[in-house]
Amino acid sequence: MGLVVERLESSDKWDQELGRVRGGLFMTSAWLKAISGNDRKPVFLRFIEDNKPVAVLGGLDIFINNGPAKQLFCYTGIIAGTHDLEVTKRCKTALYHYALKNSYQRIIIRSYDHQSFVNARVKQFIENKKRLEYVICLDKDKESVINGFSKSLRQRARKAKKEGAVFRKSNSPELTETLLRLIRGTNSVRKSKGYGSYASLYLPFMGLNEIERLVKAGYATFYFTELENEILSISLDLTYQKKAYGILMGTSSKGYRSGSPSFHYFELMCLLKDEGYSYFNLGGIPRNTRNRGLTAFKERFGPKIMESTEESTNFLTFPLYLFNPLLDLKRVLRNLKIFPSKIKNAIIKIIDIVLNKRDEY
């Protein structure tokens, strides 16, 4: 019997399947249900070979912009129980044929918390970009965790605590506005240092309603640092099944001057360790981007650095596959280094007009 893809209609046994293959937080039923909506439906797929489950993939059914066609969107890639390269390749090929059979027009795979990533390249999937994620292992003794932090970070954390900084946690959605306000402050500081702007709510399909849903359900937690009753830093972190992932973080200009980010994450790591968490993922940064300051900050925690790849198919069937040459050209232009920017941007703008956002989500 060849490899087949089976869609589970219920999520009842999904997290058990996921635990067996050490799946990440963005494939859990809790995340996919919280992020779903009227136009987004959770999808739970199991890959079977020789009557045995060999891999899993969770994602969302979403519509392609400006049309009734659907596509499969996944926050993280296929996870094979053996982490075997050839098994993963066969699964990806089977996924492609499953999509064709079930009227999906496209497959998009991102790379959040993909700690079981293997670089299984198959011709149907196009590599979009590589990302690095920074994971702090907490399943060792506390002294080892703390000693993994840089000396300068520990000094900043001690200094902030000596000056009266206090670390707290909360599951109140009312802190959402504070988070967004301080994220804007962080953005201003980054731009002043020449790092450029960025999308505050960068995770696809996560807005204010989804934040509130995650926090109320207990799948995400606010952590914040106060000094004299003023919140200097605040983070929103996925906290589920004793695993944690840093989603959003904001700090005021006063917080940066007082070393609040170092204190904040130092205390957060210690708290999660005390509560029995196995790891904290500080989040990712695309390779070859202007993030020297952010990269240096993450590296001060002595994390394990993981590389993974984001990829997608082109459109799969008529009539949308007629747009594939434009997708390919847009991809080539974006990667061209030696080409007049004005001409390149003008061509991309024309392509975007023709595509009418069908390649966006």
CORJOLIN-V314366 format. One record per backbone hydrogen bond with DSSP energy under -0.5 kcal/mol. NH is the residue of the N-H (numbers start at 1). CO is the residue of the C=O. E is the energy in kcal/mol with one decimal. If there is no record, write none. Layout:
nh->{NH,NH}
co->{CO,CO}
e->{E,E}
//
This chain:
nh->{4,6,8,8,14,15,17,18,19,20,21,21,22,23,27,28,32,33,34,35,36,36,37,40,41,43,45,45,46,47,48,48,49,50,52,54,55,56,57,59,60,61,62,62,63,64,65,67,70,71,72,73,73,74,79,80,81,83,88,89,90,91,92,93,94,95,96,97,98,99,100,101,102,103,104,105,108,109,110,112,114,115,117,120,121,125,126,128,129,131,132,133,134,135,135,136,137,138,139,140,145,146,147,148,148,149,150,154,155,156,157,158,159,160,161,162,163,164,165,166,168,170,173,175,176,177,179,180,181,182,183,184,185,186,187,188,189,190,191,192,193,193,194,195,202,206,207,211,212,213,214,215,216,217,218,218,219,220,221,222,223,224,225,226,227,230,232,232,233,234,235,236,237,237,238,239,240,243,244,245,246,247,247,248,250,251,252,256,257,258,259,260,263,264,265,266,267,268,269,270,271,272,273,274,275,276,277,278,279,280,281,282,282,285,287,289,291,295,296,297,298,299,300,300,301,302,304,305,306,306,308,310,311,312,313,316,321,322,323,324,326,327,328,329,330,331,332,333,334,335,336,336,339,344,345,346,347,348,349,350,351,352,353,354,355,356,357,358,360}
co->{48,46,6,44,11,11,13,14,15,16,17,18,19,18,24,25,28,29,30,31,32,33,40,37,61,59,43,57,6,55,4,46,52,1,49,47,47,79,45,43,73,41,60,71,39,69,360,64,103,62,106,60,71,108,56,78,54,80,84,85,86,87,88,89,90,91,92,93,94,95,96,97,98,100,99,70,72,311,74,75,111,113,114,118,119,122,312,310,310,308,285,306,283,133,304,280,135,278,278,138,141,142,143,144,145,146,300,150,151,152,153,154,155,156,157,158,159,161,160,226,224,222,171,172,173,174,175,176,177,178,179,180,181,182,183,184,185,186,187,188,189,190,191,190,200,203,205,207,208,209,210,211,212,213,214,215,214,214,237,170,235,168,233,166,230,227,225,230,225,250,223,248,221,235,245,219,243,240,279,238,281,236,245,236,234,182,232,252,253,254,256,255,259,260,261,262,263,264,265,266,267,268,269,270,271,273,272,242,242,136,244,134,280,132,130,286,289,291,292,293,294,295,296,297,298,299,135,303,133,304,131,129,109,126,107,105,317,319,320,321,323,323,324,325,326,327,328,329,330,331,332,333,337,340,341,342,343,344,345,346,347,348,349,350,351,352,352,355,357}
e->{-2.9,-3.2,-0.6,-2.9,-0.9,-0.7,-2.0,-2.5,-2.4,-1.6,-1.0,-0.6,-0.8,-2.3,-1.3,-1.1,-2.2,-2.5,-1.9,-2.1,-0.6,-0.5,-2.2,-1.3,-1.6,-2.6,-0.5,-2.7,-3.0,-2.8,-2.9,-0.5,-3.0,-0.7,-1.3,-3.1,-1.1,-1.8,-2.1,-2.4,-3.0,-3.1,-0.6,-2.4,-0.5,-2.9,-0.6,-0.7,-0.7,-3.2,-2.6,-2.7,-0.6,-2.5,-2.3,-0.6,-2.2,-1.1,-2.4,-2.2,-2.2,-2.2,-2.4,-2.2,-2.3,-2.5,-2.1,-1.9,-2.3,-2.5,-2.0,-2.3,-1.8,-1.1,-2.7,-3.4,-2.8,-3.1,-3.0,-2.8,-0.7,-1.4,-1.1,-2.3,-1.1,-1.5,-3.6,-3.1,-1.2,-2.9,-2.4,-2.7,-1.6,-0.6,-2.9,-3.3,-0.6,-2.5,-0.9,-0.8,-1.7,-2.5,-2.5,-1.0,-0.6,-1.6,-3.1,-2.1,-2.2,-2.2,-2.4,-2.4,-2.3,-2.5,-2.1,-2.4,-1.6,-1.5,-2.4,-2.7,-2.9,-2.7,-0.6,-1.9,-2.0,-0.5,-2.4,-2.5,-2.3,-2.4,-2.2,-1.9,-1.4,-2.3,-2.5,-1.9,-2.0,-2.6,-2.4,-2.0,-1.0,-0.7,-1.5,-2.4,-1.3,-1.8,-0.8,-2.1,-2.3,-2.2,-2.5,-2.5,-2.6,-1.8,-0.5,-1.1,-2.2,-1.2,-2.4,-2.5,-2.3,-2.5,-2.6,-3.0,-2.2,-1.2,-2.9,-0.6,-1.2,-2.4,-2.9,-2.4,-2.3,-0.5,-2.6,-2.5,-2.1,-1.4,-1.4,-1.8,-3.1,-1.8,-0.8,-2.0,-2.7,-1.0,-2.5,-2.1,-1.9,-1.6,-1.0,-2.9,-1.7,-3.2,-2.3,-2.1,-2.7,-2.2,-2.6,-1.9,-2.5,-2.7,-2.2,-2.3,-1.8,-1.4,-2.6,-3.1,-0.6,-2.1,-2.7,-3.2,-0.7,-2.4,-2.3,-0.7,-1.9,-3.1,-2.5,-2.1,-2.3,-2.3,-0.9,-0.7,-1.6,-1.7,-3.3,-0.5,-2.9,-0.6,-2.3,-3.0,-2.5,-1.8,-2.3,-1.9,-1.8,-1.9,-2.4,-1.3,-1.0,-1.8,-2.7,-2.3,-2.6,-2.0,-2.3,-2.7,-2.1,-1.2,-0.8,-0.9,-1.1,-2.5,-3.0,-1.8,-2.3,-2.3,-2.2,-1.8,-2.4,-2.6,-1.7,-1.9,-2.7,-1.9,-0.7,-1.5,-1.5}
//
